[in-house]
Amino acid sequence: MVLTELTFLAIILLIGLLSAILAKRMKIPSVLFLVIVGIAFGIYMQLESITLTLPTKFISGLGMFTLILVVFEATAQIRFKELDRASFFSLKMTFATVVLNFFILSFFTLLVVFRMNPEYIFLSLLFAALMCGTAPDIILSLLGSSKLKIIRYLEIESIINTPLTVILPFLIIDLQRGVSAGFISGFAGDILLKVTSGLGAGLLIGLIIFKVMRKQYSERYSPIAIITAALLSYVLAENIGGSGIIAVTTLGLFFGNLEFKQKYSLLQFESVLSTLLKVLIFVLLGVIIKLPLSFHFLWTSLALFIIYLLGRYVAIHLVAHQLPSAHKIFMSLTASKGLAVVVVTFILASTVSGFEPILNYILAFVLYSLVLSSIVVWLSPRLIGEKIKEAKMVTLSQPKK
């Protein structure tokens, strides 16, 4: 049996919608349930000999569009005037986690998965970069109802590290290409060009679009203008040699710090669209990527995940040694991987040759982190002395009620 692309997408969206509703009733994180359902549907397709060939360009394009929305949504939640000590703590925690990931997780990935083969150094670094971030869409949902300081640390960290999860892998790929081509000396100049061009493109599009929007707001067309602005900033930056993701990040920060009445309704529309794409992407992840059912893969993936958690604990301890050990353990284990990781994985899988060896490990980390975060939140009364109830997603731009 052969499924057409349109039929497949319709089935995936239906399955995803029903799964999200069921997950809410069962009080299970919807992302975790979507991935599990995707894996089950993929197994069913294999058993029934159902074949499907999705165009690589389609998956890559869908992933990039989703990625642009995710980065914009995350950065638009940051307001500079609301930054406090918690924000600077989260920034230090993010930096420490990134540094230790590159040193510890990349080394053990090279050791455990690739047996110290130097050909896979960049692939190990790429895996470590992808695992640096935590998902704001999941973290804010799981922890949204608590007022503890450590919860705010985790919330802000998830928003700050999302752009890094996207930017760092592409910087590593550029570095690898520079080494392969023999012009590593110009890498710093290339990075500077990407950053400055990205900042300029994001700021330029932001000034034009939002100046027009302030004067001529339309309930019907302004939300479309926001999405168009995000896409334009990405395209403009890429065409002038800059980083499109940095441009979108700049645009999101610019938008998040503007003051106008309709901001929250515009963000809500964008969030609905990104939620729709999230349903599609996470089910596709489970369908497309097949986890090996072998003991070797199980122990290596679990070993790497435990090493990652230990490295995260060390990072948190270095910047917050005064916190109780139970709080540091709670923060270390609450590290859900989400949409940004998945979307970047789709894009890299379709554009970078030799990416396949770490695909299964990425999916395993997503599953392990979602399951572990759910269990830790459930056990929160014993770990941090307060029960945490799942809440709707909140943003830094709009105070919790």
Sequence and secondary structure as in RCSB ss.txt:
>XXXX:A:sequence
MVLTELTFLAIILLIGLLSAILAKRMKIPSVLFLVIVGIAFGIYMQLESITLTLPTKFISGLGMFTLILVVFEAT
AQIRFKELDRASFFSLKMTFATVVLNFFILSFFTLLVVFRMNPEYIFLSLLFAALMCGTAPDIILSLLGSSKLKI
IRYLEIESIINTPLTVILPFLIIDLQRGVSAGFISGFAGDILLKVTSGLGAGLLIGLIIFKVMRKQYSERYSPIA
IITAALLSYVLAENIGGSGIIAVTTLGLFFGNLEFKQKYSLLQFESVLSTLLKVLIFVLLGVIIKLPLSFHFLWT
SLALFIIYLLGRYVAIHLVAHQLPSAHKIFMSLTASKGLAVVVVTFILASTVSGFEPILNYILAFVLYSLVLSSI
VVWLSPRLIGEKIKEAKMVTLSQPKK
>XXXX:A:secstr
 B  HHHHHHHHHHHHHHHHHHHHHHT  HHHHHHHHHHHHHHHHHHTT B    HHHHHHHHHHHHHHHHHHHH
TT  GGG  HHHHHHHHHHHHHHHHIIIIIHHHHHHHTTTT GGGHHHHHHHHHHTT   HHHHHHHHTT   HH
HHHHHHHHHHHHHHHHHHHHHHHHHHHHHHHT GGGHHHHHHHHHHHHHHHHHHHHHHHHHHHHHS  TTTHHHH
HHHHHHHHHHHHHHTTS HHHHHHHHHHHHHT   TTHHHHHHHHHHHHHHHHHHHHHHHHHHS     HHHHHH
HHHHHHHHHHHHHHHHHHH TTS HHHHHHHHH     HHHHHHHHHHHHHSTT GGGHHHHHHHHHHHHHHHHH
HHHTHHHHHSS         SSS   
